[in-house]
Amino acid sequence: MIETPYLLFLGDAPDGLAAKVAQGIKDWRPEYALGQFRMDGCKADMKLPDMTLEEAYAKGARTLVIGVANRGGVISEKWKQVLREALEVGFDLASGLHNLLRDEADLVSTAKANGRTLHDVRVPSVKYPIANGEKRTGKRCLAVGTDCSVGKMYTALAMDKEMRARGMKSSFRATGQTGILITGEGVPLDAVIADFMAGSIEWLTPDNDADHWDLIEGQGSLFHVSYSGVTMALVHGGQPDALILCHEPTRDHMRGLPGYKLPTLEALRDVALELAKVANPACKVVGISVNTQHMSEEEAKTYLAEVESRMGLPAVDPFRHGAGRLVDALAAI
């Protein structure tokens, strides 16, 4: 088990979105987030106390969590100096990067010398099956996005929280590093061999009670040329009964792809639903989740109202205004 509480390592993150792992932990498990460690040039800020390694350890933090998800998931040499020091102070390390801690010889030797543990959460621990496409009992909802990092995980977590508060049967199903660090379990989908990705989601969302909902954490985007494959595995392996469209309206291009514009919500609706119906012909698009964090309250309300009128679906920011109307839409199926 990963020891808590955490010191969140933000490294030299170029912006807040690059530190989405830390942000997710801070927002959904604030009791784990004791403080943050930022290097020179870091432009991310979780609004947590900035601490040295020694200060954080003295206050009870026991795991340094790499809270940055950079392109390619690489551990830089500058980071490694801090990581080695953390092990010497007494911290365990936890990471969801593609660049595994266990593959760095100097970190392995330092951890061994100090009796510390390296946790790589982006390593599949199960021998997943190939998908068979057989219909499963229970219900499933998948968040799909116009881009990466638009709020798919936050949408599923907010809906799960609301459903549990209502006494509904619900499970958040983590499919990425942040979700796994928040909940302690899940499938690190983008680290699963391609032939087994859809099968891993079938495994993650097994037969259940007829009135139970699995809220599946979305990944990537069908329109993102770098990461569309992982989304496709969720669409078919998840066999969703319901789709929630997720969007961040202030971007002028796809995340990491300046030459690509975001698709419209209409395009996302049409493409995602057509593909979802391959595995579940009864699938429906039931709502829209809009990440309005870069809008004022008035701008957000105006935009949501326009989208709702245009699309004929409930449009909300579930983190800002609550997920009640999205849950109402699920309950109506």
C-alpha positions in Angstrom: 0.0 0.0 0.0 1.1 3.6 -0.7 1.6 5.4 2.6 -0.2 8.7 3.2 -0.2 11.6 3.5 1.6 12.8 0.4 4.0 15.5 -0.5 3.0 16.4 -4.1 6.0 16.9 -6.4 5.3 19.5 -9.1 8.8 19.6 -10.5 9.2 22.3 -13.1 5.7 21.9 -14.6 5.2 24.5 -17.3 1.5 25.1 -16.4 -1.2 24.0 -14.1 -2.6 21.4 -16.5 0.7 19.6 -16.6 0.3 19.0 -12.9 -3.1 17.4 -13.3 -2.2 14.4 -11.2 -1.4 16.6 -8.2 -4.6 18.7 -8.9 -6.7 15.6 -8.9 -5.4 14.3 -5.6 -5.7 17.7 -4.0 -9.3 18.1 -5.2 -10.6 14.6 -4.5 -8.4 13.4 -1.6 -7.4 16.7 0.2 -6.7 14.7 3.4 -3.8 13.1 1.5 -2.3 16.3 0.2 -0.1 17.7 3.0 2.0 20.1 0.8 3.7 20.7 -2.5 7.4 20.7 -3.7 8.1 23.0 -6.6 11.4 23.4 -8.4 12.7 26.6 -10.0 10.6 27.6 -13.0 7.5 25.7 -11.9 4.4 27.5 -13.1 1.9 25.2 -11.4 0.5 25.9 -7.9 -2.0 23.7 -6.0 -2.4 26.4 -3.3 -0.9 24.1 -0.8 2.0 24.9 1.6 5.4 24.9 -0.2 7.6 22.6 1.8 11.1 21.3 1.7 11.6 17.6 1.9 12.7 17.8 5.5 9.7 20.0 6.5 7.2 17.7 4.9 8.7 14.6 6.4 8.7 16.3 9.9 5.0 17.1 9.4 4.1 13.5 8.6 4.3 13.1 4.8 5.6 9.7 3.9 5.3 9.4 0.1 6.5 11.9 -2.5 4.0 11.6 -5.4 5.1 12.8 -8.8 2.1 15.0 -9.6 3.2 15.9 -13.1 2.0 14.2 -16.3 4.4 15.5 -18.9 4.3 14.5 -22.6 5.9 11.1 -22.9 6.0 10.6 -19.1 9.7 11.2 -18.7 11.7 11.5 -15.5 14.3 14.3 -16.1 17.7 14.4 -14.6 16.8 17.5 -12.7 13.9 15.7 -11.1 16.1 12.7 -10.2 18.3 14.8 -8.0 15.2 15.7 -5.9 13.9 12.1 -6.0 17.1 10.7 -4.7 17.2 13.3 -1.9 13.6 12.4 -1.0 14.5 8.7 -0.6 17.5 9.6 1.6 15.2 11.8 3.8 12.9 8.8 4.3 10.2 9.1 1.6 8.8 6.4 -0.6 8.2 7.5 -4.2 5.0 7.0 -6.2 4.6 7.7 -9.9 2.2 7.1 -12.7 4.6 8.1 -15.5 5.5 5.8 -18.4 9.1 6.2 -17.4 9.1 3.8 -14.5 10.9 4.4 -11.3 12.0 0.8 -11.2 13.8 1.3 -14.5 16.1 4.0 -13.1 19.1 2.3 -11.6 20.2 5.2 -9.4 16.7 5.4 -7.8 16.5 1.7 -7.3 19.9 1.6 -5.6 19.1 4.7 -3.4 15.7 3.2 -2.4 17.4 -0.1 -1.5 20.1 1.6 0.5 17.5 3.6 2.5 14.9 0.8 2.9 12.3 2.8 0.8 9.7 1.6 -1.7 9.2 2.7 -5.3 5.5 2.6 -6.4 4.8 2.5 -10.2 1.1 2.7 -10.5 1.1 2.6 -14.3 2.1 -1.0 -14.4 -0.6 -3.6 -15.2 -0.9 -6.1 -12.3 -3.5 -8.4 -14.0 -3.3 -10.7 -17.0 -6.2 -9.1 -18.9 -8.3 -11.1 -21.4 -9.0 -10.2 -24.9 -12.5 -8.5 -25.2 -15.3 -10.8 -26.2 -18.1 -8.2 -26.5 -20.6 -10.2 -24.5 -23.3 -8.1 -22.9 -22.9 -7.7 -19.1 -25.5 -7.0 -16.5 -25.6 -3.6 -14.7 -25.2 -0.2 -16.3 -22.2 1.8 -17.5 -21.6 5.5 -18.2 -18.5 6.7 -20.0 -17.2 10.3 -20.2 -15.8 11.1 -23.7 -14.0 14.3 -24.6 -13.3 16.8 -27.4 -9.7 16.7 -26.2 -7.3 15.3 -23.5 -7.5 16.8 -20.0 -10.9 18.4 -20.3 -12.5 17.0 -17.2 -13.5 13.4 -17.9 -12.2 12.1 -14.6 -13.7 15.0 -12.6 -17.0 14.4 -14.3 -17.1 10.7 -13.4 -15.9 11.4 -9.8 -18.5 14.1 -9.3 -21.3 11.9 -10.7 -20.2 9.0 -8.5 -20.2 11.3 -5.4 -23.7 12.6 -6.2 -25.1 9.1 -6.8 -23.7 7.8 -3.6 -25.2 10.8 -1.7 -28.6 9.8 -3.2 -28.2 6.2 -2.1 -27.8 5.0 -5.7 -25.5 2.0 -6.5 -22.4 3.4 -8.1 -18.7 2.8 -8.6 -16.0 5.1 -10.0 -13.8 3.0 -12.3 -10.3 4.4 -12.6 -8.4 4.0 -15.9 -5.5 6.3 -15.4 -2.7 7.2 -13.0 -4.5 10.0 -11.2 -7.7 8.0 -10.7 -5.7 5.0 -9.4 -3.8 7.3 -6.9 -7.1 8.7 -5.8 -9.1 5.5 -5.4 -6.3 3.0 -4.8 -7.4 0.7 -7.7 -8.2 0.5 -11.4 -6.6 -0.3 -14.8 -3.6 1.8 -16.1 -5.2 1.6 -19.5 -2.5 3.3 -21.6 0.1 0.8 -20.3 -1.9 -2.2 -21.3 -0.9 -4.1 -24.5 -3.1 -2.9 -27.3 -4.8 -6.2 -28.0 -5.9 -6.4 -24.4 -7.1 -2.8 -23.7 -10.8 -3.4 -24.4 -10.7 -6.6 -22.5 -9.2 -4.9 -19.5 -12.2 -2.6 -19.4 -14.6 -5.5 -19.6 -12.6 -6.9 -16.6 -12.9 -3.6 -14.8 -16.7 -3.3 -15.3 -18.0 -6.9 -14.7 -21.6 -8.1 -14.3 -23.4 -6.2 -11.6 -26.9 -5.5 -10.2 -29.4 -4.2 -12.7 -29.6 -0.8 -11.0 -25.8 -0.4 -10.4 -23.9 2.2 -12.5 -20.2 2.0 -13.3 -18.8 5.5 -13.9 -15.9 4.9 -16.2 -13.1 7.4 -16.2 -12.5 8.6 -19.8 -9.1 8.9 -21.5 -7.8 10.8 -24.5 -10.2 11.7 -27.3 -11.4 10.0 -30.4 -10.2 13.2 -32.2 -6.7 13.3 -30.7 -4.3 11.7 -33.2 -1.9 10.9 -30.3 -4.3 9.2 -28.0 -7.4 8.1 -29.8 -6.6 4.4 -29.4 -7.1 4.4 -25.7 -10.4 6.1 -26.1 -11.6 3.5 -28.6 -10.8 0.7 -26.1 -13.0 2.4 -23.5 -15.9 2.9 -26.0 -16.0 -0.8 -27.0 -14.7 -2.5 -23.8 -16.9 -0.3 -21.6 -20.1 -1.1 -23.6 -21.6 2.1 -22.2 -25.3 2.6 -21.8 -24.8 6.3 -21.5 -22.2 8.8 -22.8 -21.4 12.2 -21.2 -19.7 14.6 -23.6 -16.8 16.6 -22.0 -15.4 19.9 -23.3 -13.1 22.8 -22.3 -14.3 25.8 -24.4 -11.4 28.2 -24.0 -8.7 26.2 -25.9 -7.7 27.2 -29.4 -6.1 23.8 -30.3 -5.8 20.2 -29.1 -3.6 19.6 -26.1 0.0 19.2 -27.5 -1.1 19.5 -31.1 -1.1 23.2 -32.2 -2.0 22.3 -35.7 -5.3 20.6 -34.7 -8.5 22.4 -33.7 -10.9 20.9 -31.2 -14.0 19.2 -32.8 -17.4 20.6 -32.1 -19.6 19.0 -29.5 -21.9 17.9 -32.3 -19.1 16.1 -34.0 -18.1 14.4 -30.8 -21.7 13.3 -30.2 -22.1 11.8 -33.6 -18.8 10.0 -33.8 -18.7 8.7 -30.2 -22.3 7.5 -30.3 -21.9 5.7 -33.6 -18.9 3.8 -32.3 -20.5 3.1 -29.0 -23.5 1.5 -30.7 -21.2 -1.1 -32.2 -20.9 -2.7 -28.7 -24.2 -1.5 -27.3 -26.9 -0.5 -29.8 -29.0 1.0 -26.9 -26.3 3.6 -25.9 -27.5 7.2 -25.6 -25.8 10.6 -25.1 -27.4 11.9 -22.0 -25.5 15.1 -21.0 -22.7 17.5 -21.4 -20.0 18.4 -18.9 -18.2 21.7 -19.5 -15.0 22.6 -17.8 -15.5 26.4 -17.1 -12.6 27.0 -14.8 -11.2 29.7 -17.0 -14.5 31.5 -17.2 -16.2 33.9 -14.9 -19.5 32.8 -13.2 -21.5 34.9 -15.6 -19.6 33.7 -18.7 -20.0 30.1 -17.6 -23.8 30.4 -17.1 -24.2 32.1 -20.5 -22.1 29.5 -22.3 -23.8 26.5 -20.6 -27.2 27.9 -21.4 -26.3 28.3 -25.1 -24.9 24.8 -25.3 -27.9 23.3 -23.6 -30.3 25.1 -26.0 -28.3 24.1 -29.0 -27.7 20.5 -28.1 -31.0 19.7 -26.3 -29.1 18.1 -23.4 -28.4 19.2 -19.8 -25.1 21.1 -19.9 -23.3 21.7 -16.5 -19.9 22.1 -14.9 -20.2 19.3 -12.4 -17.2 20.5 -10.3 -18.4 24.0 -10.1 -22.1 23.6 -9.9 -22.6 20.0 -9.0 -23.4 16.9 -11.0 -27.1 16.6 -10.0 -28.6 17.2 -13.5 -26.2 14.7 -15.1 -27.3 12.1 -12.5 -30.9 12.9 -13.2 -30.3 12.2 -16.8 -28.8 8.8 -16.0 -31.7 8.0 -13.6 -34.1 8.7 -16.5 -32.7 5.9 -18.7 
